[in-house]
């Protein structure tokens, strides 16, 4: 089972931030991409995973929060 996760980056006024670099660090691998015009980025962590996976998330090079447990279909939002 793969794990799909959606992340939205917003500014202090709650508007999506376009072009923010989002880096997700999983054990032994990572994914990165840039947010779209509404502040969204979507990742699909393929492979055989059961339940979920721990990850660190960085936005524009800054770690956001503590290590996060990600399960399939999760959605996160971070303010920068």
mmCIF file of the N, C-alpha and C atoms, coordinates in Angstrom:
data_MODEL
# 
_entry.id   MODEL 
# 
loop_
_atom_site.group_PDB 
_atom_site.id 
_atom_site.type_symbol 
_atom_site.label_atom_id 
_atom_site.label_alt_id 
_atom_site.label_comp_id 
_atom_site.label_asym_id 
_atom_site.label_entity_id 
_atom_site.label_seq_id 
_atom_site.pdbx_PDB_ins_code 
_atom_site.Cartn_x 
_atom_site.Cartn_y 
_atom_site.Cartn_z 
_atom_site.occupancy 
_atom_site.B_iso_or_equiv 
_atom_site.pdbx_formal_charge 
_atom_site.auth_seq_id 
_atom_site.auth_comp_id 
_atom_site.auth_asym_id 
_atom_site.auth_atom_id 
_atom_site.pdbx_PDB_model_num 
ATOM 1   N N  . UNK A 1 1  ? 0.848  -1.178 0.000  1.00 0.00 ? 1  UNK A N  1 
ATOM 2   C CA . UNK A 1 1  ? 0.000  0.000  0.000  1.00 0.00 ? 1  UNK A CA 1 
ATOM 3   C C  . UNK A 1 1  ? 0.884  1.229  0.000  1.00 0.00 ? 1  UNK A C  1 
ATOM 4   N N  . UNK A 1 2  ? 0.601  2.153  -0.864 1.00 0.00 ? 2  UNK A N  1 
ATOM 5   C CA . UNK A 1 2  ? 1.347  3.405  -0.865 1.00 0.00 ? 2  UNK A CA 1 
ATOM 6   C C  . UNK A 1 2  ? 0.653  4.398  0.056  1.00 0.00 ? 2  UNK A C  1 
ATOM 7   N N  . UNK A 1 3  ? 1.364  5.435  0.403  1.00 0.00 ? 3  UNK A N  1 
ATOM 8   C CA . UNK A 1 3  ? 0.811  6.471  1.275  1.00 0.00 ? 3  UNK A CA 1 
ATOM 9   C C  . UNK A 1 3  ? 0.788  7.783  0.510  1.00 0.00 ? 3  UNK A C  1 
ATOM 10  N N  . UNK A 1 4  ? -0.400 8.337  0.336  1.00 0.00 ? 4  UNK A N  1 
ATOM 11  C CA . UNK A 1 4  ? -0.561 9.629  -0.310 1.00 0.00 ? 4  UNK A CA 1 
ATOM 12  C C  . UNK A 1 4  ? -0.832 10.673 0.763  1.00 0.00 ? 4  UNK A C  1 
ATOM 13  N N  . UNK A 1 5  ? -0.148 11.794 0.653  1.00 0.00 ? 5  UNK A N  1 
ATOM 14  C CA . UNK A 1 5  ? -0.309 12.866 1.630  1.00 0.00 ? 5  UNK A CA 1 
ATOM 15  C C  . UNK A 1 5  ? -0.391 14.197 0.888  1.00 0.00 ? 5  UNK A C  1 
ATOM 16  N N  . UNK A 1 6  ? -1.228 15.095 1.392  1.00 0.00 ? 6  UNK A N  1 
ATOM 17  C CA . UNK A 1 6  ? -1.373 16.435 0.834  1.00 0.00 ? 6  UNK A CA 1 
ATOM 18  C C  . UNK A 1 6  ? -0.935 17.445 1.886  1.00 0.00 ? 6  UNK A C  1 
ATOM 19  N N  . UNK A 1 7  ? -0.178 18.431 1.447  1.00 0.00 ? 7  UNK A N  1 
ATOM 20  C CA . UNK A 1 7  ? 0.332  19.457 2.356  1.00 0.00 ? 7  UNK A CA 1 
ATOM 21  C C  . UNK A 1 7  ? -0.007 20.812 1.764  1.00 0.00 ? 7  UNK A C  1 
ATOM 22  N N  . UNK A 1 8  ? -0.535 21.691 2.613  1.00 0.00 ? 8  UNK A N  1 
ATOM 23  C CA . UNK A 1 8  ? -0.836 23.059 2.165  1.00 0.00 ? 8  UNK A CA 1 
ATOM 24  C C  . UNK A 1 8  ? -0.010 24.028 2.992  1.00 0.00 ? 8  UNK A C  1 
ATOM 25  N N  . UNK A 1 9  ? 0.575  24.979 2.312  1.00 0.00 ? 9  UNK A N  1 
ATOM 26  C CA . UNK A 1 9  ? 1.358  26.025 2.956  1.00 0.00 ? 9  UNK A CA 1 
ATOM 27  C C  . UNK A 1 9  ? 0.589  27.326 2.787  1.00 0.00 ? 9  UNK A C  1 
ATOM 28  N N  . UNK A 1 10 ? 0.325  27.991 3.914  1.00 0.00 ? 10 UNK A N  1 
ATOM 29  C CA . UNK A 1 10 ? -0.437 29.246 3.891  1.00 0.00 ? 10 UNK A CA 1 
ATOM 30  C C  . UNK A 1 10 ? 0.361  30.353 4.578  1.00 0.00 ? 10 UNK A C  1 
ATOM 31  N N  . UNK A 1 11 ? -0.024 31.599 4.280  1.00 0.00 ? 11 UNK A N  1 
ATOM 32  C CA . UNK A 1 11 ? 0.589  32.736 4.964  1.00 0.00 ? 11 UNK A CA 1 
ATOM 33  C C  . UNK A 1 11 ? -0.235 33.087 6.202  1.00 0.00 ? 11 UNK A C  1 
ATOM 34  N N  . UNK A 1 12 ? 0.164  34.120 6.913  1.00 0.00 ? 12 UNK A N  1 
ATOM 35  C CA . UNK A 1 12 ? -0.521 34.502 8.158  1.00 0.00 ? 12 UNK A CA 1 
ATOM 36  C C  . UNK A 1 12 ? -1.986 34.867 7.948  1.00 0.00 ? 12 UNK A C  1 
ATOM 37  N N  . UNK A 1 13 ? -2.361 35.247 6.723  1.00 0.00 ? 13 UNK A N  1 
ATOM 38  C CA . UNK A 1 13 ? -3.750 35.597 6.422  1.00 0.00 ? 13 UNK A CA 1 
ATOM 39  C C  . UNK A 1 13 ? -4.566 34.397 5.958  1.00 0.00 ? 13 UNK A C  1 
ATOM 40  N N  . UNK A 1 14 ? -3.929 33.206 5.908  1.00 0.00 ? 14 UNK A N  1 
ATOM 41  C CA . UNK A 1 14 ? -4.636 31.990 5.520  1.00 0.00 ? 14 UNK A CA 1 
ATOM 42  C C  . UNK A 1 14 ? -4.676 31.722 4.030  1.00 0.00 ? 14 UNK A C  1 
ATOM 43  N N  . UNK A 1 15 ? -3.949 32.522 3.238  1.00 0.00 ? 15 UNK A N  1 
ATOM 44  C CA . UNK A 1 15 ? -3.910 32.315 1.795  1.00 0.00 ? 15 UNK A CA 1 
ATOM 45  C C  . UNK A 1 15 ? -2.777 31.359 1.422  1.00 0.00 ? 15 UNK A C  1 
ATOM 46  N N  . UNK A 1 16 ? -3.022 30.512 0.422  1.00 0.00 ? 16 UNK A N  1 
ATOM 47  C CA . UNK A 1 16 ? -2.015 29.580 -0.042 1.00 0.00 ? 16 UNK A CA 1 
ATOM 48  C C  . UNK A 1 16 ? -0.783 30.293 -0.572 1.00 0.00 ? 16 UNK A C  1 
ATOM 49  N N  . UNK A 1 17 ? 0.381  29.732 -0.281 1.00 0.00 ? 17 UNK A N  1 
ATOM 50  C CA . UNK A 1 17 ? 1.653  30.291 -0.729 1.00 0.00 ? 17 UNK A CA 1 
ATOM 51  C C  . UNK A 1 17 ? 2.145  29.494 -1.938 1.00 0.00 ? 17 UNK A C  1 
ATOM 52  N N  . UNK A 1 18 ? 2.239  30.141 -3.080 1.00 0.00 ? 18 UNK A N  1 
ATOM 53  C CA . UNK A 1 18 ? 2.715  29.487 -4.298 1.00 0.00 ? 18 UNK A CA 1 
ATOM 54  C C  . UNK A 1 18 ? 4.241  29.422 -4.293 1.00 0.00 ? 18 UNK A C  1 
ATOM 55  N N  . UNK A 1 19 ? 4.778  28.287 -4.749 1.00 0.00 ? 19 UNK A N  1 
ATOM 56  C CA . UNK A 1 19 ? 6.218  28.160 -4.931 1.00 0.00 ? 19 UNK A CA 1 
ATOM 57  C C  . UNK A 1 19 ? 7.024  27.845 -3.685 1.00 0.00 ? 19 UNK A C  1 
ATOM 58  N N  . UNK A 1 20 ? 6.364  27.494 -2.584 1.00 0.00 ? 20 UNK A N  1 
ATOM 59  C CA . UNK A 1 20 ? 7.102  27.109 -1.374 1.00 0.00 ? 20 UNK A CA 1 
ATOM 60  C C  . UNK A 1 20 ? 7.710  25.722 -1.596 1.00 0.00 ? 20 UNK A C  1 
ATOM 61  N N  . UNK A 1 21 ? 8.968  25.552 -1.208 1.00 0.00 ? 21 UNK A N  1 
ATOM 62  C CA . UNK A 1 21 ? 9.638  24.253 -1.360 1.00 0.00 ? 21 UNK A CA 1 
ATOM 63  C C  . UNK A 1 21 ? 9.297  23.382 -0.164 1.00 0.00 ? 21 UNK A C  1 
ATOM 64  N N  . UNK A 1 22 ? 8.678  22.230 -0.425 1.00 0.00 ? 22 UNK A N  1 
ATOM 65  C CA . UNK A 1 22 ? 8.301  21.296 0.637  1.00 0.00 ? 22 UNK A CA 1 
ATOM 66  C C  . UNK A 1 22 ? 9.163  20.043 0.475  1.00 0.00 ? 22 UNK A C  1 
ATOM 67  N N  . UNK A 1 23 ? 9.855  19.676 1.545  1.00 0.00 ? 23 UNK A N  1 
ATOM 68  C CA . UNK A 1 23 ? 10.774 18.538 1.575  1.00 0.00 ? 23 UNK A CA 1 
ATOM 69  C C  . UNK A 1 23 ? 10.290 17.602 2.670  1.00 0.00 ? 23 UNK A C  1 
ATOM 70  N N  . UNK A 1 24 ? 10.005 16.353 2.311  1.00 0.00 ? 24 UNK A N  1 
ATOM 71  C CA . UNK A 1 24 ? 9.540  15.361 3.271  1.00 0.00 ? 24 UNK A CA 1 
ATOM 72  C C  . UNK A 1 24 ? 10.625 14.294 3.392  1.00 0.00 ? 24 UNK A C  1 
ATOM 73  N N  . UNK A 1 25 ? 11.151 14.131 4.601  1.00 0.00 ? 25 UNK A N  1 
ATOM 74  C CA . UNK A 1 25 ? 12.223 13.179 4.860  1.00 0.00 ? 25 UNK A CA 1 
ATOM 75  C C  . UNK A 1 25 ? 11.670 11.954 5.571  1.00 0.00 ? 25 UNK A C  1 
ATOM 76  N N  . UNK A 1 26 ? 11.689 10.826 4.858  1.00 0.00 ? 26 UNK A N  1 
ATOM 77  C CA . UNK A 1 26 ? 11.270 9.542  5.407  1.00 0.00 ? 26 UNK A CA 1 
ATOM 78  C C  . UNK A 1 26 ? 12.530 8.752  5.781  1.00 0.00 ? 26 UNK A C  1 
ATOM 79  N N  . UNK A 1 27 ? 12.396 7.676  6.531  1.00 0.00 ? 27 UNK A N  1 
ATOM 80  C CA . UNK A 1 27 ? 13.563 6.814  6.740  1.00 0.00 ? 27 UNK A CA 1 
ATOM 81  C C  . UNK A 1 27 ? 14.089 6.315  5.384  1.00 0.00 ? 27 UNK A C  1 
ATOM 82  N N  . UNK A 1 28 ? 15.328 6.548  5.116  1.00 0.00 ? 28 UNK A N  1 
ATOM 83  C CA . UNK A 1 28 ? 16.050 6.047  3.943  1.00 0.00 ? 28 UNK A CA 1 
ATOM 84  C C  . UNK A 1 28 ? 15.730 6.728  2.620  1.00 0.00 ? 28 UNK A C  1 
ATOM 85  N N  . UNK A 1 29 ? 14.835 7.711  2.593  1.00 0.00 ? 29 UNK A N  1 
ATOM 86  C CA . UNK A 1 29 ? 14.526 8.392  1.337  1.00 0.00 ? 29 UNK A CA 1 
ATOM 87  C C  . UNK A 1 29 ? 13.858 9.736  1.624  1.00 0.00 ? 29 UNK A C  1 
ATOM 88  N N  . UNK A 1 30 ? 13.593 10.496 0.593  1.00 0.00 ? 30 UNK A N  1 
ATOM 89  C CA . UNK A 1 30 ? 12.884 11.774 0.751  1.00 0.00 ? 30 UNK A CA 1 
ATOM 90  C C  . UNK A 1 30 ? 12.137 12.095 -0.544 1.00 0.00 ? 30 UNK A C  1 
ATOM 91  N N  . UNK A 1 31 ? 11.255 13.075 -0.435 1.00 0.00 ? 31 UNK A N  1 
ATOM 92  C CA . UNK A 1 31 ? 10.549 13.616 -1.592 1.00 0.00 ? 31 UNK A CA 1 
ATOM 93  C C  . UNK A 1 31 ? 10.525 15.126 -1.439 1.00 0.00 ? 31 UNK A C  1 
ATOM 94  N N  . UNK A 1 32 ? 10.535 15.823 -2.550 1.00 0.00 ? 32 UNK A N  1 
ATOM 95  C CA . UNK A 1 32 ? 10.407 17.273 -2.493 1.00 0.00 ? 32 UNK A CA 1 
ATOM 96  C C  . UNK A 1 32 ? 9.694  17.777 -3.729 1.00 0.00 ? 32 UNK A C  1 
ATOM 97  N N  . UNK A 1 33 ? 9.011  18.904 -3.549 1.00 0.00 ? 33 UNK A N  1 
ATOM 98  C CA . UNK A 1 33 ? 8.293  19.533 -4.653 1.00 0.00 ? 33 UNK A CA 1 
ATOM 99  C C  . UNK A 1 33 ? 7.947  20.948 -4.214 1.00 0.00 ? 33 UNK A C  1 
ATOM 100 N N  . UNK A 1 34 ? 7.339  21.701 -5.112 1.00 0.00 ? 34 UNK A N  1 
ATOM 101 C CA . UNK A 1 34 ? 6.939  23.079 -4.830 1.00 0.00 ? 34 UNK A CA 1 
ATOM 102 C C  . UNK A 1 34 ? 5.423  23.187 -4.846 1.00 0.00 ? 34 UNK A C  1 
ATOM 103 N N  . UNK A 1 35 ? 4.897  24.044 -3.982 1.00 0.00 ? 35 UNK A N  1 
ATOM 104 C CA . UNK A 1 35 ? 3.454  24.224 -3.898 1.00 0.00 ? 35 UNK A CA 1 
ATOM 105 C C  . UNK A 1 35 ? 2.913  24.886 -5.163 1.00 0.00 ? 35 UNK A C  1 
ATOM 106 N N  . UNK A 1 36 ? 1.639  24.555 -5.466 1.00 0.00 ? 36 UNK A N  1 
ATOM 107 C CA . UNK A 1 36 ? 0.979  25.141 -6.628 1.00 0.00 ? 36 UNK A CA 1 
ATOM 108 C C  . UNK A 1 36 ? 0.425  26.522 -6.276 1.00 0.00 ? 36 UNK A C  1 
ATOM 109 N N  . UNK A 1 37 ? -0.367 27.106 -7.169 1.00 0.00 ? 37 UNK A N  1 
ATOM 110 C CA . UNK A 1 37 ? -0.879 28.466 -6.982 1.00 0.00 ? 37 UNK A CA 1 
ATOM 111 C C  . UNK A 1 37 ? -1.802 28.605 -5.777 1.00 0.00 ? 37 UNK A C  1 
ATOM 112 N N  . UNK A 1 38 ? -2.346 27.493 -5.273 1.00 0.00 ? 38 UNK A N  1 
ATOM 113 C CA . UNK A 1 38 ? -3.204 27.537 -4.086 1.00 0.00 ? 38 UNK A CA 1 
ATOM 114 C C  . UNK A 1 38 ? -2.474 27.089 -2.820 1.00 0.00 ? 38 UNK A C  1 
ATOM 115 N N  . UNK A 1 39 ? -1.175 26.833 -2.936 1.00 0.00 ? 39 UNK A N  1 
ATOM 116 C CA . UNK A 1 39 ? -0.384 26.452 -1.770 1.00 0.00 ? 39 UNK A CA 1 
ATOM 117 C C  . UNK A 1 39 ? -0.325 24.956 -1.497 1.00 0.00 ? 39 UNK A C  1 
ATOM 118 N N  . UNK A 1 40 ? -0.842 24.126 -2.413 1.00 0.00 ? 40 UNK A N  1 
ATOM 119 C CA . UNK A 1 40 ? -0.889 22.683 -2.214 1.00 0.00 ? 40 UNK A CA 1 
ATOM 120 C C  . UNK A 1 40 ? 0.269  21.959 -2.891 1.00 0.00 ? 40 UNK A C  1 
ATOM 121 N N  . UNK A 1 41 ? 0.705  20.877 -2.257 1.00 0.00 ? 41 UNK A N  1 
ATOM 122 C CA . UNK A 1 41 ? 1.633  19.933 -2.860 1.00 0.00 ? 41 UNK A CA 1 
ATOM 123 C C  . UNK A 1 41 ? 1.175  18.542 -2.433 1.00 0.00 ? 41 UNK A C  1 
ATOM 124 N N  . UNK A 1 42 ? 1.307  17.583 -3.335 1.00 0.00 ? 42 UNK A N  1 
ATOM 125 C CA . UNK A 1 42 ? 0.843  16.222 -3.065 1.00 0.00 ? 42 UNK A CA 1 
ATOM 126 C C  . UNK A 1 42 ? 1.993  15.244 -3.283 1.00 0.00 ? 42 UNK A C  1 
ATOM 127 N N  . UNK A 1 43 ? 2.121  14.290 -2.372 1.00 0.00 ? 43 UNK A N  1 
ATOM 128 C CA . UNK A 1 43 ? 3.155  13.270 -2.471 1.00 0.00 ? 43 UNK A CA 1 
ATOM 129 C C  . UNK A 1 43 ? 2.520  11.891 -2.409 1.00 0.00 ? 43 UNK A C  1 
ATOM 130 N N  . UNK A 1 44 ? 3.109  10.972 -3.153 1.00 0.00 ? 44 UNK A N  1 
ATOM 131 C CA . UNK A 1 44 ? 2.707  9.565  -3.107 1.00 0.00 ? 44 UNK A CA 1 
ATOM 132 C C  . UNK A 1 44 ? 3.944  8.765  -2.762 1.00 0.00 ? 44 UNK A C  1 
ATOM 133 N N  . UNK A 1 45 ? 3.996  8.270  -1.537 1.00 0.00 ? 45 UNK A N  1 
ATOM 134 C CA . UNK A 1 45 ? 5.130  7.473  -1.055 1.00 0.00 ? 45 UNK A CA 1 
ATOM 135 C C  . UNK A 1 45 ? 4.814  6.023  -1.382 1.00 0.00 ? 45 UNK A C  1 
ATOM 136 N N  . UNK A 1 46 ? 5.290  5.582  -2.531 1.00 0.00 ? 46 UNK A N  1 
ATOM 137 C CA . UNK A 1 46 ? 5.031  4.233  -2.994 1.00 0.00 ? 46 UNK A CA 1 
ATOM 138 C C  . UNK A 1 46 ? 5.719  3.183  -2.147 1.00 0.00 ? 46 UNK A C  1 
ATOM 139 N N  . UNK A 1 47 ? 5.550  1.957  -2.521 1.00 0.00 ? 47 UNK A N  1 
ATOM 140 C CA . UNK A 1 47 ? 6.176  0.852  -1.810 1.00 0.00 ? 47 UNK A CA 1 
ATOM 141 C C  . UNK A 1 47 ? 5.170  0.109  -0.960 1.00 0.00 ? 47 UNK A C  1 
ATOM 142 N N  . UNK A 1 48 ? 5.663  -0.886 -0.287 1.00 0.00 ? 48 UNK A N  1 
ATOM 143 C CA . UNK A 1 48 ? 4.808  -1.697 0.567  1.00 0.00 ? 48 UNK A CA 1 
ATOM 144 C C  . UNK A 1 48 ? 4.882  -1.164 1.988  1.00 0.00 ? 48 UNK A C  1 
ATOM 145 N N  . UNK A 1 49 ? 3.899  -0.401 2.359  1.00 0.00 ? 49 UNK A N  1 
ATOM 146 C CA . UNK A 1 49 ? 3.843  0.196  3.689  1.00 0.00 ? 49 UNK A CA 1 
ATOM 147 C C  . UNK A 1 49 ? 2.534  -0.205 4.347  1.00 0.00 ? 49 UNK A C  1 
ATOM 148 N N  . UNK A 1 50 ? 2.596  -0.536 5.596  1.00 0.00 ? 50 UNK A N  1 
ATOM 149 C CA . UNK A 1 50 ? 1.391  -0.933 6.324  1.00 0.00 ? 50 UNK A CA 1 
ATOM 150 C C  . UNK A 1 50 ? 1.153  0.044  7.467  1.00 0.00 ? 50 UNK A C  1 
ATOM 151 N N  . UNK A 1 51 ? 0.063  0.754  7.417  1.00 0.00 ? 51 UNK A N  1 
ATOM 152 C CA . UNK A 1 51 ? -0.307 1.657  8.497  1.00 0.00 ? 51 UNK A CA 1 
ATOM 153 C C  . UNK A 1 51 ? 0.149  3.072  8.285  1.00 0.00 ? 51 UNK A C  1 
ATOM 154 N N  . UNK A 1 52 ? 1.431  3.304  8.284  1.00 0.00 ? 52 UNK A N  1 
ATOM 155 C CA . UNK A 1 52 ? 1.930  4.658  8.146  1.00 0.00 ? 52 UNK A CA 1 
ATOM 156 C C  . UNK A 1 52 ? 3.437  4.695  8.209  1.00 0.00 ? 52 UNK A C  1 
ATOM 157 N N  . UNK A 1 53 ? 3.973  5.921  8.248  1.00 0.00 ? 53 UNK A N  1 
ATOM 158 C CA . UNK A 1 53 ? 5.423  6.109  8.266  1.00 0.00 ? 53 UNK A CA 1 
ATOM 159 C C  . UNK A 1 53 ? 5.743  7.421  8.971  1.00 0.00 ? 53 UNK A C  1 
ATOM 160 N N  . UNK A 1 54 ? 6.861  7.443  9.663  1.00 0.00 ? 54 UNK A N  1 
ATOM 161 C CA . UNK A 1 54 ? 7.320  8.680  10.308 1.00 0.00 ? 54 UNK A CA 1 
ATOM 162 C C  . UNK A 1 54 ? 8.056  9.542  9.286  1.00 0.00 ? 54 UNK A C  1 
ATOM 163 N N  . UNK A 1 55 ? 7.911  10.852 9.435  1.00 0.00 ? 55 UNK A N  1 
ATOM 164 C CA . UNK A 1 55 ? 8.569  11.765 8.507  1.00 0.00 ? 55 UNK A CA 1 
ATOM 165 C C  . UNK A 1 55 ? 8.843  13.099 9.186  1.00 0.00 ? 55 UNK A C  1 
ATOM 166 N N  . UNK A 1 56 ? 9.861  13.765 8.698  1.00 0.00 ? 56 UNK A N  1 
ATOM 167 C CA . UNK A 1 56 ? 10.125 15.159 9.053  1.00 0.00 ? 56 UNK A CA 1 
ATOM 168 C C  . UNK A 1 56 ? 9.744  15.989 7.839  1.00 0.00 ? 56 UNK A C  1 
ATOM 169 N N  . UNK A 1 57 ? 9.086  17.119 8.075  1.00 0.00 ? 57 UNK A N  1 
ATOM 170 C CA . UNK A 1 57 ? 8.653  17.980 6.978  1.00 0.00 ? 57 UNK A CA 1 
ATOM 171 C C  . UNK A 1 57 ? 9.340  19.331 7.118  1.00 0.00 ? 57 UNK A C  1 
ATOM 172 N N  . UNK A 1 58 ? 9.857  19.818 5.997  1.00 0.00 ? 58 UNK A N  1 
ATOM 173 C CA . UNK A 1 58 ? 10.525 21.108 5.937  1.00 0.00 ? 58 UNK A CA 1 
ATOM 174 C C  . UNK A 1 58 ? 9.832  21.964 4.885  1.00 0.00 ? 58 UNK A C  1 
ATOM 175 N N  . UNK A 1 59 ? 9.656  23.255 5.201  1.00 0.00 ? 59 UNK A N  1 
ATOM 176 C CA . UNK A 1 59 ? 9.104  24.201 4.236  1.00 0.00 ? 59 UNK A CA 1 
ATOM 177 C C  . UNK A 1 59 ? 10.135 25.309 4.069  1.00 0.00 ? 59 UNK A C  1 
ATOM 178 N N  . UNK A 1 60 ? 10.575 25.497 2.835  1.00 0.00 ? 60 UNK A N  1 
ATOM 179 C CA . UNK A 1 60 ? 11.615 26.482 2.524  1.00 0.00 ? 60 UNK A CA 1 
ATOM 180 C C  . UNK A 1 60 ? 12.844 26.306 3.418  1.00 0.00 ? 60 UNK A C  1 
ATOM 181 N N  . UNK A 1 61 ? 13.197 25.055 3.686  1.00 0.00 ? 61 UNK A N  1 
ATOM 182 C CA . UNK A 1 61 ? 14.398 24.747 4.453  1.00 0.00 ? 61 UNK A CA 1 
ATOM 183 C C  . UNK A 1 61 ? 14.229 24.743 5.953  1.00 0.00 ? 61 UNK A C  1 
ATOM 184 N N  . UNK A 1 62 ? 13.049 25.090 6.460  1.00 0.00 ? 62 UNK A N  1 
ATOM 185 C CA . UNK A 1 62 ? 12.803 25.134 7.907  1.00 0.00 ? 62 UNK A CA 1 
ATOM 186 C C  . UNK A 1 62 ? 11.915 23.973 8.337  1.00 0.00 ? 62 UNK A C  1 
ATOM 187 N N  . UNK A 1 63 ? 12.366 23.231 9.351  1.00 0.00 ? 63 UNK A N  1 
ATOM 188 C CA . UNK A 1 63 ? 11.576 22.113 9.849  1.00 0.00 ? 63 UNK A CA 1 
ATOM 189 C C  . UNK A 1 63 ? 10.305 22.636 10.508 1.00 0.00 ? 63 UNK A C  1 
ATOM 190 N N  . UNK A 1 64 ? 9.184  22.005 10.194 1.00 0.00 ? 64 UNK A N  1 
ATOM 191 C CA . UNK A 1 64 ? 7.910  22.414 10.786 1.00 0.00 ? 64 UNK A CA 1 
ATOM 192 C C  . UNK A 1 64 ? 7.469  21.336 11.768 1.00 0.00 ? 64 UNK A C  1 
ATOM 193 N N  . UNK A 1 65 ? 7.421  21.678 13.031 1.00 0.00 ? 65 UNK A N  1 
ATOM 194 C CA . UNK A 1 65 ? 6.971  20.749 14.064 1.00 0.00 ? 65 UNK A CA 1 
ATOM 195 C C  . UNK A 1 65 ? 7.949  19.632 14.339 1.00 0.00 ? 65 UNK A C  1 
ATOM 196 N N  . UNK A 1 66 ? 7.479  18.682 15.124 1.00 0.00 ? 66 UNK A N  1 
ATOM 197 C CA . UNK A 1 66 ? 8.247  17.495 15.443 1.00 0.00 ? 66 UNK A CA 1 
ATOM 198 C C  . UNK A 1 66 ? 8.033  16.458 14.355 1.00 0.00 ? 66 UNK A C  1 
ATOM 199 N N  . UNK A 1 67 ? 8.708  15.347 14.481 1.00 0.00 ? 67 UNK A N  1 
ATOM 200 C CA . UNK A 1 67 ? 8.514  14.263 13.530 1.00 0.00 ? 67 UNK A CA 1 
ATOM 201 C C  . UNK A 1 67 ? 7.034  13.883 13.511 1.00 0.00 ? 67 UNK A C  1 
ATOM 202 N N  . UNK A 1 68 ? 6.505  13.646 12.320 1.00 0.00 ? 68 UNK A N  1 
ATOM 203 C CA . UNK A 1 68 ? 5.072  13.429 12.130 1.00 0.00 ? 68 UNK A CA 1 
ATOM 204 C C  . UNK A 1 68 ? 4.821  11.995 11.686 1.00 0.00 ? 68 UNK A C  1 
ATOM 205 N N  . UNK A 1 69 ? 3.750  11.404 12.181 1.00 0.00 ? 69 UNK A N  1 
ATOM 206 C CA . UNK A 1 69 ? 3.295  10.095 11.720 1.00 0.00 ? 69 UNK A CA 1 
ATOM 207 C C  . UNK A 1 69 ? 2.322  10.347 10.582 1.00 0.00 ? 69 UNK A C  1 
ATOM 208 N N  . UNK A 1 70 ? 2.626  9.832  9.392  1.00 0.00 ? 70 UNK A N  1 
ATOM 209 C CA . UNK A 1 70 ? 1.798  10.042 8.211  1.00 0.00 ? 70 UNK A CA 1 
ATOM 210 C C  . UNK A 1 70 ? 1.110  8.735  7.838  1.00 0.00 ? 70 UNK A C  1 
ATOM 211 N N  . UNK A 1 71 ? -0.211 8.827  7.640  1.00 0.00 ? 71 UNK A N  1 
ATOM 212 C CA . UNK A 1 71 ? -0.993 7.694  7.154  1.00 0.00 ? 71 UNK A CA 1 
ATOM 213 C C  . UNK A 1 71 ? -1.612 8.074  5.825  1.00 0.00 ? 71 UNK A C  1 
ATOM 214 N N  . UNK A 1 72 ? -2.000 7.074  5.044  1.00 0.00 ? 72 UNK A N  1 
ATOM 215 C CA . UNK A 1 72 ? -2.573 7.308  3.728  1.00 0.00 ? 72 UNK A CA 1 
ATOM 216 C C  . UNK A 1 72 ? -3.767 8.253  3.815  1.00 0.00 ? 72 UNK A C  1 
ATOM 217 N N  . UNK A 1 73 ? -3.753 9.275  2.960  1.00 0.00 ? 73 UNK A N  1 
ATOM 218 C CA . UNK A 1 73 ? -4.857 10.219 2.883  1.00 0.00 ? 73 UNK A CA 1 
ATOM 219 C C  . UNK A 1 73 ? -4.754 11.407 3.818  1.00 0.00 ? 73 UNK A C  1 
ATOM 220 N N  . UNK A 1 74 ? -3.703 11.466 4.626  1.00 0.00 ? 74 UNK A N  1 
ATOM 221 C CA . UNK A 1 74 ? -3.549 12.592 5.554  1.00 0.00 ? 74 UNK A CA 1 
ATOM 222 C C  . UNK A 1 74 ? -3.372 13.902 4.806  1.00 0.00 ? 74 UNK A C  1 
ATOM 223 N N  . UNK A 1 75 ? -3.818 14.977 5.448  1.00 0.00 ? 75 UNK A N  1 
ATOM 224 C CA . UNK A 1 75 ? -3.656 16.327 4.955  1.00 0.00 ? 75 UNK A CA 1 
ATOM 225 C C  . UNK A 1 75 ? -3.099 17.183 6.080  1.00 0.00 ? 75 UNK A C  1 
ATOM 226 N N  . UNK A 1 76 ? -2.085 17.979 5.755  1.00 0.00 ? 76 UNK A N  1 
ATOM 227 C CA . UNK A 1 76 ? -1.458 18.863 6.736  1.00 0.00 ? 76 UNK A CA 1 
ATOM 228 C C  . UNK A 1 76 ? -1.444 20.274 6.190  1.00 0.00 ? 76 UNK A C  1 
ATOM 229 N N  . UNK A 1 77 ? -1.436 21.244 7.098  1.00 0.00 ? 77 UNK A N  1 
ATOM 230 C CA . UNK A 1 77 ? -1.338 22.641 6.726  1.00 0.00 ? 77 UNK A CA 1 
ATOM 231 C C  . UNK A 1 77 ? -0.325 23.314 7.634  1.00 0.00 ? 77 UNK A C  1 
ATOM 232 N N  . UNK A 1 78 ? 0.549  24.119 7.024  1.00 0.00 ? 78 UNK A N  1 
ATOM 233 C CA . UNK A 1 78 ? 1.577  24.826 7.783  1.00 0.00 ? 78 UNK A CA 1 
ATOM 234 C C  . UNK A 1 78 ? 1.561  26.296 7.389  1.00 0.00 ? 78 UNK A C  1 
ATOM 235 N N  . UNK A 1 79 ? 1.727  27.149 8.377  1.00 0.00 ? 79 UNK A N  1 
ATOM 236 C CA . UNK A 1 79 ? 1.767  28.599 8.143  1.00 0.00 ? 79 UNK A CA 1 
ATOM 237 C C  . UNK A 1 79 ? 3.207  29.061 8.147  1.00 0.00 ? 79 UNK A C  1 
ATOM 238 N N  . UNK A 1 80 ? 3.552  29.846 7.118  1.00 0.00 ? 80 UNK A N  1 
ATOM 239 C CA . UNK A 1 80 ? 4.902  30.411 7.071  1.00 0.00 ? 80 UNK A CA 1 
ATOM 240 C C  . UNK A 1 80 ? 4.817  31.922 6.991  1.00 0.00 ? 80 UNK A C  1 
# 
